[in-house]
Amino acid sequence: MEYQKGKHAWIVRLDKGEEIVERLLALAKQENIRLAGVNGLGAVGDVTVGVYSPETKQYRSNVFQGDFEIVSLHGTLTTKAGEPYGHFHMSFGDGQGRVFGGHLNRAVVSATCELVLQVLEGTVERAMDEEIGLNLMVFGQA
């Protein structure tokens, strides 16, 4: 991973073999990024995305392996218990133009991945909402 800081954003390049979620959380911790919007594109070869069921309060994971182009990667970096917390979604296309996607659990870069982290002022903490079953944003708590 290589990156450069601008006035309000970080420009990031991930390289072949790096896992996107892991590297984003490591960068947020290393550079003390507490709140940011994330956008990206690139190429991945090993992807796990999920779809959440409010009824069962569980994710159903879908695993994909092959050559895929990231059509859209977006999400938020916040905190949970003071530590970086990522919530990302990704859509990606195969060689025939079919697009898949969902909540991003894991994606390994196959060529490169370019990301922009738009840093925002303040902190937004997350906490478990037992009714929904997810770590939701809690405002005015941090």
OpenMM code with the backbone's topology and positions (N, CA, C; nanometers):
from openmm import Vec3, app, unit

residues = "MET GLU TYR GLN LYS GLY LYS HIS ALA TRP ILE VAL ARG LEU ASP LYS GLY GLU GLU ILE VAL GLU ARG LEU LEU ALA LEU ALA LYS GLN GLU ASN ILE ARG LEU ALA GLY VAL ASN GLY LEU GLY ALA VAL GLY ASP VAL THR VAL GLY VAL TYR SER PRO GLU THR LYS GLN TYR ARG SER ASN VAL PHE GLN GLY ASP PHE GLU ILE VAL SER LEU HIS GLY THR LEU THR THR LYS ALA GLY GLU PRO TYR GLY HIS PHE HIS MET SER PHE GLY ASP GLY GLN GLY ARG VAL PHE GLY GLY HIS LEU ASN ARG ALA VAL VAL SER ALA THR CYS GLU LEU VAL LEU GLN VAL LEU GLU GLY THR VAL GLU ARG ALA MET ASP GLU GLU ILE GLY LEU ASN LEU MET VAL PHE GLY GLN ALA".split()
positions = [
    Vec3(0.0841, -0.1174, 0.0000),
    Vec3(0.0000, 0.0000, 0.0000),
    Vec3(0.0885, 0.1235, 0.0000),
    Vec3(0.0500, 0.2166, -0.0850),
    Vec3(0.1123, 0.3484, -0.0832),
    Vec3(0.0007, 0.4506, -0.0792),
    Vec3(0.0279, 0.5653, -0.0162),
    Vec3(-0.0760, 0.6670, -0.0064),
    Vec3(-0.0151, 0.8047, 0.0087),
    Vec3(-0.0998, 0.9024, -0.0178),
    Vec3(-0.0597, 1.0424, -0.0085),
    Vec3(-0.1752, 1.1197, 0.0531),
    Vec3(-0.1422, 1.2093, 0.1453),
    Vec3(-0.2444, 1.2886, 0.2121),
    Vec3(-0.2613, 1.4219, 0.1417),
    Vec3(-0.3879, 1.4553, 0.1151),
    Vec3(-0.4218, 1.5880, 0.0661),
    Vec3(-0.4794, 1.6689, 0.1808),
    Vec3(-0.5395, 1.7831, 0.1501),
    Vec3(-0.5945, 1.8684, 0.2552),
    Vec3(-0.7086, 1.7996, 0.3303),
    Vec3(-0.8007, 1.7363, 0.2582),
    Vec3(-0.9155, 1.6716, 0.3209),
    Vec3(-0.9342, 1.5270, 0.2759),
    Vec3(-0.8358, 1.4727, 0.2063),
    Vec3(-0.8525, 1.3367, 0.1547),
    Vec3(-0.7189, 1.2638, 0.1506),
    Vec3(-0.7287, 1.1336, 0.1551),
    Vec3(-0.6145, 1.0453, 0.1358),
    Vec3(-0.6361, 0.9741, 0.0030),
    Vec3(-0.5318, 0.9695, -0.0792),
    Vec3(-0.5338, 0.8952, -0.2041),
    Vec3(-0.4492, 0.7702, -0.1792),
    Vec3(-0.5085, 0.6528, -0.2052),
    Vec3(-0.4457, 0.5265, -0.1648),
    Vec3(-0.4357, 0.4334, -0.2854),
    Vec3(-0.3228, 0.3650, -0.2959),
    Vec3(-0.3078, 0.2578, -0.3951),
    Vec3(-0.2762, 0.1294, -0.3213),
    Vec3(-0.3601, 0.0295, -0.3439),
    Vec3(-0.3322, -0.1041, -0.2931),
    Vec3(-0.2768, -0.1871, -0.4074),
    Vec3(-0.1882, -0.2774, -0.3742),
    Vec3(-0.1200, -0.3579, -0.4751),
    Vec3(-0.1673, -0.5030, -0.4731),
    Vec3(-0.1295, -0.5746, -0.5754),
    Vec3(-0.1644, -0.7159, -0.5922),
    Vec3(-0.1377, -0.7928, -0.4630),
    Vec3(-0.2378, -0.8705, -0.4217),
    Vec3(-0.2252, -0.9546, -0.3038),
    Vec3(-0.2733, -0.8910, -0.1741),
    Vec3(-0.2960, -0.7604, -0.1750),
    Vec3(-0.3418, -0.6943, -0.0523),
    Vec3(-0.4928, -0.7095, -0.0383),
    Vec3(-0.5371, -0.7243, 0.0852),
    Vec3(-0.6802, -0.7379, 0.1140),
    Vec3(-0.7351, -0.6001, 0.1490),
    Vec3(-0.8409, -0.5583, 0.0826),
    Vec3(-0.8897, -0.4206, 0.0884),
    Vec3(-0.9364, -0.3800, 0.2276),
    Vec3(-1.0253, -0.4553, 0.2894),
    Vec3(-1.0811, -0.4167, 0.4197),
    Vec3(-0.9704, -0.4084, 0.5247),
    Vec3(-0.8860, -0.5088, 0.5280),
    Vec3(-0.7750, -0.5134, 0.6238),
    Vec3(-0.6841, -0.3916, 0.6092),
    Vec3(-0.6503, -0.3566, 0.4872),
    Vec3(-0.5579, -0.2443, 0.4631),
    Vec3(-0.6236, -0.1102, 0.4954),
    Vec3(-0.7537, -0.0949, 0.4645),
    Vec3(-0.8226, 0.0296, 0.4988),
    Vec3(-0.8266, 0.0512, 0.6497),
    Vec3(-0.8564, -0.0543, 0.7247),
    Vec3(-0.8609, -0.0416, 0.8701),
    Vec3(-0.7215, -0.0153, 0.9278),
    Vec3(-0.6193, -0.0759, 0.8696),
    Vec3(-0.4821, -0.0517, 0.9151),
    Vec3(-0.4415, 0.0931, 0.8891),
    Vec3(-0.4772, 0.1461, 0.7727),
    Vec3(-0.4465, 0.2857, 0.7409),
    Vec3(-0.5187, 0.3797, 0.8367),
    Vec3(-0.6468, 0.3533, 0.8618),
    Vec3(-0.7238, 0.4381, 0.9532),
    Vec3(-0.6605, 0.4398, 1.0919),
    Vec3(-0.6161, 0.3257, 1.1381),
    Vec3(-0.5520, 0.3181, 1.2704),
    Vec3(-0.4177, 0.3906, 1.2695),
    Vec3(-0.3369, 0.3624, 1.1693),
    Vec3(-0.2024, 0.4206, 1.1608),
    Vec3(-0.2067, 0.5725, 1.1506),
    Vec3(-0.3011, 0.6257, 1.0743),
    Vec3(-0.3067, 0.7704, 1.0497),
    Vec3(-0.4147, 0.8416, 1.1322),
    Vec3(-0.4750, 0.7688, 1.2270),
    Vec3(-0.5773, 0.8236, 1.3159),
    Vec3(-0.6934, 0.8882, 1.2382),
    Vec3(-0.7397, 0.8176, 1.1359),
    Vec3(-0.8564, 0.8627, 1.0594),
    Vec3(-0.9793, 0.8124, 1.1338),
    Vec3(-1.0589, 0.9041, 1.1871),
    Vec3(-1.1724, 0.8698, 1.2731),
    Vec3(-1.3060, 0.8712, 1.1989),
    Vec3(-1.3126, 0.9454, 1.0872),
    Vec3(-1.4375, 0.9569, 1.0138),
    Vec3(-1.4055, 0.9898, 0.8683),
    Vec3(-1.4535, 0.9054, 0.7770),
    Vec3(-1.4252, 0.9284, 0.6352),
    Vec3(-1.5256, 0.8544, 0.5483),
    Vec3(-1.5475, 0.9092, 0.4301),
    Vec3(-1.6191, 0.8389, 0.3246),
    Vec3(-1.5160, 0.7748, 0.2343),
    Vec3(-1.5460, 0.6574, 0.1817),
    Vec3(-1.4510, 0.5816, 0.1008),
    Vec3(-1.5115, 0.5526, -0.0363),
    Vec3(-1.4317, 0.5743, -0.1414),
    Vec3(-1.4703, 0.5385, -0.2783),
    Vec3(-1.3516, 0.4717, -0.3447),
    Vec3(-1.3788, 0.3749, -0.4329),
    Vec3(-1.2671, 0.3095, -0.4980),
    Vec3(-1.3055, 0.2321, -0.6224),
    Vec3(-1.1995, 0.1893, -0.6922),
    Vec3(-1.2127, 0.1053, -0.8102),
    Vec3(-1.0851, 0.0244, -0.8243),
    Vec3(-1.0850, -0.0695, -0.9154),
    Vec3(-0.9660, -0.1518, -0.9348),
    Vec3(-1.0025, -0.2905, -0.9829),
    Vec3(-0.9170, -0.3860, -0.9504),
    Vec3(-0.9363, -0.5245, -0.9939),
    Vec3(-0.9119, -0.6185, -0.8768),
    Vec3(-1.0006, -0.7177, -0.8634),
    Vec3(-0.9905, -0.8149, -0.7550),
    Vec3(-1.0086, -0.9553, -0.8103),
    Vec3(-0.9608, -1.0543, -0.7336),
    Vec3(-0.9691, -1.1918, -0.7801),
    Vec3(-1.0335, -1.2865, -0.6815),
    Vec3(-1.0438, -1.2471, -0.5565),
    Vec3(-1.0993, -1.3316, -0.4508),
    Vec3(-1.1859, -1.2412, -0.3647),
    Vec3(-1.3178, -1.2579, -0.3722),
    Vec3(-1.4104, -1.1643, -0.3086),
    Vec3(-1.5150, -1.2396, -0.2272),
    Vec3(-1.5428, -1.1874, -0.1081),
    Vec3(-1.6559, -1.2351, -0.0286),
    Vec3(-1.7432, -1.1156, 0.0038),
    Vec3(-1.8692, -1.1224, -0.0399),
    Vec3(-1.9676, -1.0187, -0.0096),
    Vec3(-2.0881, -1.0857, 0.0555),
    Vec3(-2.1621, -1.0062, 0.1315),
    Vec3(-2.2762, -1.0627, 0.2013),
    Vec3(-2.4031, -0.9830, 0.1791),
    Vec3(-2.5131, -1.0482, 0.2112),
    Vec3(-2.6440, -0.9852, 0.2106),
    Vec3(-2.7036, -1.0098, 0.3484),
    Vec3(-2.7475, -0.9022, 0.4143),
    Vec3(-2.7984, -0.9112, 0.5505),
    Vec3(-2.9476, -0.9411, 0.5522),
    Vec3(-2.9875, -1.0304, 0.6413),
    Vec3(-3.1279, -1.0619, 0.6624),
    Vec3(-3.1713, -1.0050, 0.7970),
    Vec3(-3.2549, -0.9006, 0.7977),
    Vec3(-3.3035, -0.8477, 0.9253),
    Vec3(-3.3837, -0.9511, 1.0052),
    Vec3(-3.4459, -1.0428, 0.9350),
    Vec3(-3.5254, -1.1451, 1.0036),
    Vec3(-3.4386, -1.2382, 1.0877),
    Vec3(-3.3288, -1.2879, 1.0279),
    Vec3(-3.2413, -1.3808, 1.1001),
    Vec3(-3.1259, -1.3101, 1.1697),
    Vec3(-3.1051, -1.1820, 1.1368),
    Vec3(-2.9940, -1.1013, 1.1908),
    Vec3(-2.8590, -1.1649, 1.1573),
    Vec3(-2.8491, -1.2176, 1.0356),
    Vec3(-2.7253, -1.2798, 0.9897),
    Vec3(-2.6991, -1.2416, 0.8446),
    Vec3(-2.5697, -1.2441, 0.8097),
    Vec3(-2.5293, -1.2239, 0.6707),
    Vec3(-2.5214, -1.3589, 0.6013),
    Vec3(-2.5643, -1.3618, 0.4770),
    Vec3(-2.5409, -1.4775, 0.3912),
    Vec3(-2.4241, -1.4388, 0.3017),
    Vec3(-2.3162, -1.5126, 0.3096),
    Vec3(-2.1962, -1.4789, 0.2338),
    Vec3(-2.1952, -1.5456, 0.0978),
    Vec3(-2.1431, -1.4729, 0.0008),
    Vec3(-2.1220, -1.5242, -0.1341),
    Vec3(-1.9745, -1.5061, -0.1668),
    Vec3(-1.9102, -1.6130, -0.2100),
    Vec3(-1.7671, -1.6104, -0.2408),
    Vec3(-1.7505, -1.6193, -0.3920),
    Vec3(-1.6647, -1.5332, -0.4457),
    Vec3(-1.6368, -1.5292, -0.5892),
    Vec3(-1.4859, -1.5365, -0.6101),
    Vec3(-1.4439, -1.6163, -0.7071),
    Vec3(-1.3033, -1.6216, -0.7449),
    Vec3(-1.2945, -1.6144, -0.8963),
    Vec3(-1.1986, -1.5353, -0.9436),
    Vec3(-1.1823, -1.5157, -1.0868),
    Vec3(-1.1251, -1.3776, -1.1124),
    Vec3(-1.1485, -1.3268, -1.2319),
    Vec3(-1.1016, -1.1933, -1.2693),
    Vec3(-1.2208, -1.0981, -1.2678),
    Vec3(-1.2148, -0.9972, -1.1815),
    Vec3(-1.3249, -0.9028, -1.1651),
    Vec3(-1.2737, -0.7600, -1.1625),
    Vec3(-1.3505, -0.6706, -1.2219),
    Vec3(-1.3257, -0.5270, -1.2142),
    Vec3(-1.4196, -0.4685, -1.1102),
    Vec3(-1.3665, -0.3863, -1.0216),
    Vec3(-1.4514, -0.3179, -0.9246),
    Vec3(-1.5282, -0.2098, -0.9987),
    Vec3(-1.6595, -0.2219, -1.0015),
    Vec3(-1.7456, -0.1225, -1.0639),
    Vec3(-1.7666, -0.0065, -0.9666),
    Vec3(-1.7829, -0.0410, -0.8396),
    Vec3(-1.8034, 0.0604, -0.7370),
    Vec3(-1.7659, 0.0031, -0.6015),
    Vec3(-1.6888, 0.0776, -0.5269),
    Vec3(-1.6585, 0.0434, -0.3882),
    Vec3(-1.6832, 0.1709, -0.3098),
    Vec3(-1.7713, 0.1642, -0.2128),
    Vec3(-1.7975, 0.2828, -0.1325),
    Vec3(-1.8350, 0.2421, 0.0090),
    Vec3(-1.8218, 0.3376, 0.1007),
    Vec3(-1.8571, 0.3075, 0.2384),
    Vec3(-1.8129, 0.4160, 0.3330),
    Vec3(-1.8100, 0.3790, 0.4602),
    Vec3(-1.7727, 0.4728, 0.5654),
    Vec3(-1.6691, 0.4120, 0.6585),
    Vec3(-1.5833, 0.4986, 0.7076),
    Vec3(-1.4935, 0.4650, 0.8175),
    Vec3(-1.5431, 0.5438, 0.9381),
    Vec3(-1.5752, 0.4734, 1.0445),
    Vec3(-1.6174, 0.5344, 1.1696),
    Vec3(-1.5360, 0.4674, 1.2804),
    Vec3(-1.5866, 0.4698, 1.4035),
    Vec3(-1.5193, 0.3995, 1.5123),
    Vec3(-1.6203, 0.3160, 1.5907),
    Vec3(-1.5702, 0.2129, 1.6540),
    Vec3(-1.6479, 0.1314, 1.7475),
    Vec3(-1.5552, 0.1028, 1.8647),
    Vec3(-1.5974, 0.1442, 1.9832),
    Vec3(-1.5131, 0.1325, 2.1031),
    Vec3(-1.3784, 0.2020, 2.0803),
    Vec3(-1.3818, 0.3106, 2.0035),
    Vec3(-1.2617, 0.3893, 1.9796),
    Vec3(-1.1686, 0.3370, 1.8723),
    Vec3(-1.1989, 0.2219, 1.8160),
    Vec3(-1.1140, 0.1611, 1.7122),
    Vec3(-1.1785, 0.1810, 1.5754),
    Vec3(-1.0963, 0.1852, 1.4680),
    Vec3(-1.1521, 0.2012, 1.3331),
    Vec3(-1.2529, 0.0913, 1.3007),
    Vec3(-1.3608, 0.1331, 1.2364),
    Vec3(-1.4676, 0.0419, 1.1987),
    Vec3(-1.5077, 0.0753, 1.0549),
    Vec3(-1.5038, -0.0226, 0.9681),
    Vec3(-1.5389, -0.0002, 0.8284),
    Vec3(-1.6711, -0.0630, 0.7914),
    Vec3(-1.7473, 0.0084, 0.7113),
    Vec3(-1.8706, -0.0454, 0.6540),
    Vec3(-1.8652, -0.0151, 0.5045),
    Vec3(-1.8414, -0.1197, 0.4246),
    Vec3(-1.8173, -0.1034, 0.2819),
    Vec3(-1.9094, -0.1933, 0.2006),
    Vec3(-1.9479, -0.1426, 0.0843),
    Vec3(-2.0203, -0.2218, -0.0138),
    Vec3(-1.9415, -0.2169, -0.1441),
    Vec3(-1.9505, -0.3237, -0.2207),
    Vec3(-1.8758, -0.3285, -0.3454),
    Vec3(-1.9571, -0.4015, -0.4515),
    Vec3(-1.9542, -0.3475, -0.5739),
    Vec3(-2.0057, -0.4197, -0.6891),
    Vec3(-1.8886, -0.4432, -0.7835),
    Vec3(-1.8893, -0.5579, -0.8493),
    Vec3(-1.7767, -0.5962, -0.9340),
    Vec3(-1.8287, -0.6782, -1.0511),
    Vec3(-1.7637, -0.6602, -1.1655),
    Vec3(-1.8081, -0.7257, -1.2878),
    Vec3(-1.7105, -0.8302, -1.3370),
    Vec3(-1.7652, -0.9324, -1.4012),
    Vec3(-1.6801, -1.0371, -1.4582),
    Vec3(-1.6534, -1.0089, -1.6060),
    Vec3(-1.5860, -1.1003, -1.6731),
    Vec3(-1.5476, -1.0833, -1.8128),
    Vec3(-1.6638, -1.0798, -1.9103),
    Vec3(-1.7810, -1.1190, -1.8676),
    Vec3(-1.8993, -1.1162, -1.9532),
    Vec3(-1.9903, -0.9979, -1.9203),
    Vec3(-1.9445, -0.9118, -1.8298),
    Vec3(-2.0226, -0.7939, -1.7955),
    Vec3(-2.1286, -0.8155, -1.6888),
    Vec3(-2.1320, -0.9337, -1.6306),
    Vec3(-2.2259, -0.9576, -1.5203),
    Vec3(-2.1707, -0.8907, -1.3952),
    Vec3(-2.2588, -0.8290, -1.3190),
    Vec3(-2.2166, -0.7568, -1.1995),
    Vec3(-2.2764, -0.8229, -1.0760),
    Vec3(-2.1924, -0.8366, -0.9744),
    Vec3(-2.2302, -0.8951, -0.8462),
    Vec3(-2.1950, -0.7941, -0.7375),
    Vec3(-2.2475, -0.8134, -0.6189),
    Vec3(-2.2094, -0.7206, -0.5136),
    Vec3(-2.2786, -0.7477, -0.3830),
    Vec3(-2.2482, -0.6598, -0.2873),
    Vec3(-2.3066, -0.6691, -0.1546),
    Vec3(-2.2165, -0.6052, -0.0520),
    Vec3(-2.2432, -0.6373, 0.0728),
    Vec3(-2.1617, -0.5891, 0.1844),
    Vec3(-2.0231, -0.6539, 0.1736),
    Vec3(-1.9202, -0.5725, 0.1695),
    Vec3(-1.7847, -0.6239, 0.1486),
    Vec3(-1.7266, -0.6817, 0.2768),
    Vec3(-1.7005, -0.8122, 0.2729),
    Vec3(-1.6332, -0.8801, 0.3833),
    Vec3(-1.4833, -0.8926, 0.3572),
    Vec3(-1.4504, -0.9212, 0.2297),
    Vec3(-1.3104, -0.9492, 0.1962),
    Vec3(-1.2931, -0.9371, 0.0456),
    Vec3(-1.1828, -0.8755, 0.0039),
    Vec3(-1.1500, -0.8689, -0.1385),
    Vec3(-0.9995, -0.8564, -0.1536),
    Vec3(-0.9413, -0.9479, -0.2291),
    Vec3(-0.7966, -0.9471, -0.2524),
    Vec3(-0.7697, -0.8853, -0.3889),
    Vec3(-0.6835, -0.7854, -0.3903),
    Vec3(-0.6489, -0.7130, -0.5118),
    Vec3(-0.5738, -0.8062, -0.6065),
    Vec3(-0.6152, -0.8066, -0.7339),
    Vec3(-0.5469, -0.8906, -0.8335),
    Vec3(-0.4513, -0.8105, -0.9209),
    Vec3(-0.4705, -0.6804, -0.9306),
    Vec3(-0.3808, -0.5949, -1.0091),
    Vec3(-0.3510, -0.4670, -0.9310),
    Vec3(-0.4522, -0.3849, -0.9114),
    Vec3(-0.4381, -0.2621, -0.8330),
    Vec3(-0.5752, -0.2208, -0.7830),
    Vec3(-0.5764, -0.1367, -0.6810),
    Vec3(-0.7004, -0.0789, -0.6296),
    Vec3(-0.6694, 0.0652, -0.5908),
    Vec3(-0.7486, 0.1582, -0.6423),
    Vec3(-0.7310, 0.3001, -0.6136),
    Vec3(-0.8466, 0.3463, -0.5264),
    Vec3(-0.8128, 0.4102, -0.4150),
    Vec3(-0.9130, 0.4520, -0.3182),
    Vec3(-0.8964, 0.5987, -0.2841),
    Vec3(-1.0072, 0.6639, -0.2551),
    Vec3(-1.0067, 0.8003, -0.2029),
    Vec3(-1.0817, 0.7977, -0.0707),
    Vec3(-1.0173, 0.8420, 0.0351),
    Vec3(-1.0799, 0.8546, 0.1657),
    Vec3(-1.1041, 1.0026, 0.1897),
    Vec3(-1.2302, 1.0427, 0.1863),
    Vec3(-1.2687, 1.1814, 0.2099),
    Vec3(-1.2839, 1.1992, 0.3602),
    Vec3(-1.1863, 1.2637, 0.4223),
    Vec3(-1.1842, 1.2772, 0.5674),
    Vec3(-1.2806, 1.3871, 0.6115),
    Vec3(-1.3583, 1.3546, 0.7151),
    Vec3(-1.4562, 1.4465, 0.7701),
    Vec3(-1.4171, 1.4835, 0.9133),
    Vec3(-1.4630, 1.5979, 0.9587),
    Vec3(-1.4331, 1.6400, 1.0956),
    Vec3(-1.5146, 1.5578, 1.1939),
    Vec3(-1.4565, 1.5369, 1.3102),
    Vec3(-1.5282, 1.4708, 1.4183),
    Vec3(-1.5118, 1.3212, 1.4187),
    Vec3(-1.5973, 1.2586, 1.4989),
    Vec3(-1.5984, 1.1142, 1.5159),
    Vec3(-1.7430, 1.0686, 1.5217),
    Vec3(-1.7718, 0.9574, 1.4605),
    Vec3(-1.9017, 0.8928, 1.4759),
    Vec3(-1.8741, 0.7524, 1.5271),
    Vec3(-1.9269, 0.7241, 1.6433),
    Vec3(-1.9090, 0.5938, 1.7067),
    Vec3(-2.0219, 0.5008, 1.6632),
    Vec3(-1.9976, 0.3710, 1.6708),
    Vec3(-2.1001, 0.2707, 1.6401),
    Vec3(-2.1291, 0.1883, 1.7643),
    Vec3(-2.2530, 0.1416, 1.7718),
    Vec3(-2.2936, 0.0544, 1.8813),
    Vec3(-2.3953, -0.0460, 1.8283),
    Vec3(-2.3976, -0.1626, 1.8906),
    Vec3(-2.4898, -0.2682, 1.8492),
    Vec3(-2.6337, -0.2266, 1.8791),
    Vec3(-2.7173, -0.2389, 1.7779),
    Vec3(-2.8612, -0.2201, 1.7933),
    Vec3(-2.9213, -0.3600, 1.7963),
    Vec3(-2.9671, -0.4026, 1.9129),
    Vec3(-3.0153, -0.5402, 1.9293),
    Vec3(-3.1379, -0.5702, 1.8434),
    Vec3(-3.2240, -0.4716, 1.8221),
    Vec3(-3.3440, -0.4945, 1.7411),
    Vec3(-3.3072, -0.5221, 1.5949),
    Vec3(-3.2148, -0.4437, 1.5412),
    Vec3(-3.1721, -0.4598, 1.4022),
    Vec3(-3.0661, -0.5685, 1.3889),
    Vec3(-2.9791, -0.5790, 1.4886),
    Vec3(-2.8724, -0.6786, 1.4852),
    Vec3(-2.7459, -0.6311, 1.4182),
    Vec3(-2.7304, -0.4991, 1.4047),
    Vec3(-2.6126, -0.4413, 1.3398),
    Vec3(-2.5503, -0.3322, 1.4274),
    Vec3(-2.4236, -0.3033, 1.4000),
    Vec3(-2.3557, -0.1907, 1.4640),
    Vec3(-2.3950, -0.0637, 1.3887),
    Vec3(-2.4857, 0.0136, 1.4468),
    Vec3(-2.5358, 0.1343, 1.3827),
    Vec3(-2.4613, 0.2571, 1.4313),
    Vec3(-2.4620, 0.3632, 1.3480),
    Vec3(-2.4019, 0.4897, 1.3870),
    Vec3(-2.4814, 0.5492, 1.5036),
    Vec3(-2.4070, 0.6023, 1.6011),
    Vec3(-2.4663, 0.6687, 1.7164),
    Vec3(-2.4123, 0.8111, 1.7158),
    Vec3(-2.5003, 0.9082, 1.7053),
    Vec3(-2.4579, 1.0467, 1.6944),
    Vec3(-2.4581, 1.1152, 1.8300),
    Vec3(-2.3584, 1.2036, 1.8492),
    Vec3(-2.3486, 1.2794, 1.9724),
    Vec3(-2.2917, 1.2004, 2.0888),
    Vec3(-2.2354, 1.0819, 2.0616),
    Vec3(-2.1804, 0.9976, 2.1688),
    Vec3(-2.0289, 1.0060, 2.1785),
    Vec3(-1.9635, 1.0481, 2.0734),
    Vec3(-1.8158, 1.0440, 2.0722),
    Vec3(-1.7570, 1.1762, 2.1161),
] * unit.nanometer
topology = app.Topology()
chain = topology.addChain("A")
for resn in residues:
    res = topology.addResidue(resn, chain)
    for name in ("N", "CA", "C"):
        topology.addAtom(name, app.Element.getBySymbol(name[0]), res)
